[in-house]
Amino acid sequence: MARVRIILEDDNGQPLTTEAEQLYNLEGPCNTLDAIENAVEEWRKKALPGIEKTLLIRAQQEDIAKKKKR
């Protein structure tokens, strides 16, 4: 079984959150191009909402911090 490891980092290479690293198992044997494409598509459906949420929260925190400095 193949795995995908995602680490969300800022421009300086620092993790965005304490949960910045996520590990996802790809389903199936991933021994053909079709199997790999299907596994990646299923992974994408599971992983992207969480990644998007983390990035949106980070952007919101940065925006709030900028407004407080003004």
Buried (B, 14 or more C-beta within 10 A) or exposed (E): EBEBEBEBEEEEEEEBEEEBEBEBEBBBEBEEEEBBEBBBEBBEEEBEEBBEEBEEEBEEEEEEEEEEEE
